[in-house]
Amino acid sequence: MTDSAAQPDGSAAIHGVEFRGRGAEYFRIWIVNLALTLLTLGLYSAWAKVRTQRYFYGNTILAGHSFEYHAKPWRILIGRAIALTLFVGYTLSVVFFPFTFGLWFLILAAAMPWLANSSIRFNARNTSWRNVRFDFSGTYFEAFMAYVVWTAAALALFPLAPLTRRVHDYFYINHHRFGGRSFTTDFPGRRIYVIYLFGFILIVAMVVAALAIAGALVELHIHKLLGGVTIPLGPNDFAPIAFVVFGLGSLFVGSFITTLVTNLSIGNTTLEGGFKLVSRASGLRVAWIVLSNTFLILLTLGLYYPFARVRLARYRMRKYAVRGDGDLDAFASEALTAQNAIGEEIAGFFDFGFGL
């Protein structure tokens, strides 16, 4: 989708998003990051993340302007040290003192909302477009309800899973701001239930297909139905074949469903000021890219990973857009003025990057 300042039929202008990165360029960044991370026993990973994010943000263009990533690597390093400390403490305690499992469960459940809020706010405040920063305003209690209470409810009662996903998306999107302007998404629960029901049907079909393919291959071997052609399979190979087929099918279905849900959440998002976000990625196309990328990464022992990531980003970004009647340049200028007047802090003292 190309950037457009006005539509001939008088409808709202559409400003497309574009990713201009190239696989060969990112490969050079990735291979250096990987080497330095290994040589420093993981310490460089925080700097590697910043280099990677700056490359992807800098090559993501909206209305002729790129996004920027401003995070300091040492804050990511601190975040990872906190996460690693919790993980090591949990592992050692449970191994040597199994009775502490319940205590650690409560500690992690209490820490999760803070970890989630801190990480999302850190990423938002370190992201900008045209010098206007994003922000995130979720509270501890809201994060606790979304990520602990609703997730536990979905684990206990699977039919609540679609509503839980909607709660997560509402929490994530509706607390984001851009230059003080709020994002809002809202869509009926029945629409996400339809997507999940479709996904459930596909998973069941995938199980049947996996069992049928595995059974057919083993049957051909046993009864030598391929004449002189030898298939190196036996009855004991039934389970591994079924597992591989089901795994690849699940990856395909998972990517397909995730894309549809993302289209639903992002496609119903508005930005205060008269702008609406657009997400029109094809579920089948994304699923095919993810599946073929996985195959090529395995085939090249991981060397295709940078090309795979760029390939997916190029497709996903060109399916996003911003639509609105107003002047996007004027809107960004007003948002920058409002941001400077408010003097929003760049990053909270207790906000850290926990993601990989």
N, C-alpha and C positions, 0 to 999 in steps of 0.2 A: 504494500500500500504506500503510495507516495504522499508527500506532504501537499496539502491543498489549502490555500487561504480562503477560497470561496467556491461554492458549487454552482454550476450554471442554472440549475433548477431552483435556486434560492434556498435549498435545504442547508442544514448546519455544515460548517466547514469541518473537514476531517484532516487531522494532523497525524500522519503515520509515524511509526517507530521503525528504525532500521538498525541492524547490527552490521558493522563494516569490518569486523575482525576477520583474520585469515588463519587457517589451520597452521600453516608454516610459521607464521609470526608467533602464535601462541606456543607452538612446539618448542621454540627456542627459549621462551620464558619458562615453560614447564620443566624442561630438562635441566636447566640451571637451578631452578627451585628445588627439584628433586635431589640433585647432587648435593647442594649445600645443606638441605635438610638432613640427608643421611650423614654427611660429614660432621654436622653439629649435633648429632643424636636427637634431632627433632626441634632444637631451639630455634632454628631459622624458619620453622613452619609459619610463625606469625608474620614474618617479613614476606614470606612466599605468598601468604594469603593476600596481603596488601598489594603486592605487585600484580597478582592475578585479578583482584577486584578492580584495580585501577585500569588494567587493560580492558576488561569487559565493560566497565562503566564508560570509559573513555571512547569506546567504539560503539556505544549505544546512543543513537541520535534521535532526538525528537524535535521537529520543527527547525532543523538546521543547527541545533545545539546539543552537545554531548552531556551526559551525566558525569558527576565527579564523585570520587570516594576519598574521604579525608582521614580515615582512621589512623591512629598511631599504632605501630606494631607492638610496642611494649604493653599496651592495654589489652591487646589480644593475648599476649603471652601470659599476663596476669590471670585473665579469664580462664585460659587453658590450665594454668597451674592450680587454680581453685577446683576446676572440674576433675583434674587428675588426682588431687588430694582426696576429694570425696570418693572417687572410684577406688583408689588404693586403700583408703580407710575402710570402705565397705567390704572389699574383697578379703583383706587380712582379718577383719573382725569376724566375718561370716565363716571363714575357713577355720580359725582357731577358737572362736567362741560362737558356735551356731545359734545359741540362744539370743544373740544380739540382732538377728535378722529382723525381728519385729520392730526393734528400736530404730534400725537403719531405714526401714520402710517408712516410718513416721518422719524421720529426719529428711529423707529425700522428697517425700510428699510435701513437706513444709517448705523445702528449698526450691522445688520446681517452679512455683509461680515467680519467685524472685529471679531465678536464673532466666526464665523465659522473658520476663519484662525487661530485665537488664540487657539481654542480648538483642531483643527487637529494638529497644530504644537506642542502643549503641549504634546499630546499623542504620536506623532512620536518621539520627542526628549527624551521622558521618556521610550522608548521601545528599547531594545537591544537584539542582538543574538551574542553570543561569544564576548561580550564586545564591539561590533560595534553598534553604535547608528543609528537609523533611523532619518530622518529629513524631513521637509516639507517646500517648497519654494514658495507657492502661494502668490500672491500679493493682496492688497485690491481691486484693479480694476478688476482683474481676478475673484475674489470671487463675486464681485458685479455683473459682467456679468453673471456668472454661476448661482448664487443662487437667485438673484433678477430679473434681466432682463429676463432670460430664463424661470424662474418659472412663472413670470407674463405672459409671452407669452403663456406658456402651459395652464395656467388657462383661458386665453382669447380664445385660439384656441386649443382644445383638441388634434387634430391630431399631434400637435407638442410635445406631451408628451414623445414619445419614443426618439426623438432627444434631448429633455431636459435631460432625464435620461443619455443619452450618454455624454452630456456636463458635467453633474455632475461627472460621472465616470472618464472622461478625466481629469477634474480639480483635482479630489482627487488622482488618481493614478499617473498621469504624473508629479506631483509636489513632489512626495515622492522620497526620496533618501535613500540609505543604504551605509554608509561609503563613501559618496561622489559620489556613482554610482547611476545613474538615472533609475527609472522605466518608462516604456513607454507602453501604450496600444493603439491599433488602430484596428478598425473593421468597416466594411461597415454599413451604416445606415439601409440598407434593412434587415439585419439580426435581428436587434432589433425590426424593424417594424413587421417582421413575428411573433416574440414572442408576441408582444403586440396584434397583430391581433388574434392570437390563444387565448390569455387571454380574449379578448373581446367576442369571440365566446363562450368561457366557461362561462363567466358571464351571457350572454344572456340565455344560456342553464340552468344556475343555477336559474335564475328568473323564467323560465318556470317550472322547477322542483319544486321550492318552492311553486308556486301557485297551481300546480297539486297535490302535497302531502297535502297541507293544505286543498284544496277543497275536496280531496278524504276522508280525515279523518272526516271532518264536514259532508259530505254526508252520510258516514257510520253511523254516530250518528243519523242524522235526520231520515233516513229510516230504522234504526235498522237492518242493513244488516249483523250484526255479531251474529245474533241469541240471545243467552242468555248473550253474552259478552257485558258489558257496557263500553262505552268510555266516560269519563267525559269531553266531548267537546260540544260546541254549535256554532251557526253561528257567535257569537261575538269573538270566538277564532280563526277565520280565519286569521286575520291580525297578531296576535302574533306568530302563528305557522309559517306562511310564513316568518315573520321577522327572527325567530330563524333559520329556514332552510337556508334562504338566507345568514344570518350572518356566519353560519358554513361553507357554501359553499364558501363564499367570502374569509374566512380565508384559506381554502384549496387552492383555485385558486391563491390567493395572494402569498402564500408561494411557490407554484409551479412556477409561473412566475418570482418571485424574484430570485429563485434558477437558472433558466435558464439564466436570465440576468447576474447574478453574474458569472456563468460559462463562459459566453461570454466575459465579461470584464476581469476577472482574467485569463481566458484561452488564451487570446491574449496579455498578458502582458509579456514583456521581461525586464530583468535586465542587464544593461550595463556590459559587461564582458562575454557575451555568455550564459546567463542562461535564461530559460523560465519558467514561472509559469504554473501550471496545476490545473484545477478545474473541477472535473467530478462528482459532486454530482447529484443524481437522483432527479428530480423535484417531482416525485410522492412520493419517500421515505421521502424527507424532509417535504412535505405537510402532509403526514400521521403522521410523528413524531410530527409536530406542532399541528395538530388537536387532536391526542390522548393525547398529553401532556396537552393541554388546558382542555380536558375533565377530566383528572385525577387531575389537579390542582383545578378545581371547585369542584370535588367530595370530595377532602381532605381538602377543605377550605384553600387552599394555601400551605399546608405542602409539597406537591409533587414538588413545584417549584424548589428547589435545584436539585432534581433528574432529573427533566425535562431539566434543563439547561445543566447538565452534559451529559445527553443522547444525546441531539442535538449536543453538542460540540464534543463528541466522534465520531459521524458519520461525521460531516462536516470536521473535521480536517483530518480524514484519506482519504478524497477525494481530499485534496490539496497535491501538490508536487512541487519540483523544478527539472527541467530537464536541463541538459547541458553537453557539452563535457569536460569542464574544471574540475579542481580539486576544489571542494567546500571548502576544508580546506585551500588550498593555497589562494583561492579567499578571504576568510574571513580574513586571516592573512594580505594580501595586503590591504584590506579595513581598517583594524585596524591601520596599519602603516600610511595610507593616512589620516585617521581621526586624529591621534595624531599629524601628521605634520601640518594639517590645523588648529587644535585646535578649532574645532567647539564648540560653546557655548552649554551648556547642556540644558538650557531653557531660553527663552527670558524673560526680566523683566515683560513685559506686556502679557505674555502667561499664561493662566489659564485653568483649566479643568472645562467645563461647563456641561458635560454630567452627567447622573444619574449613 
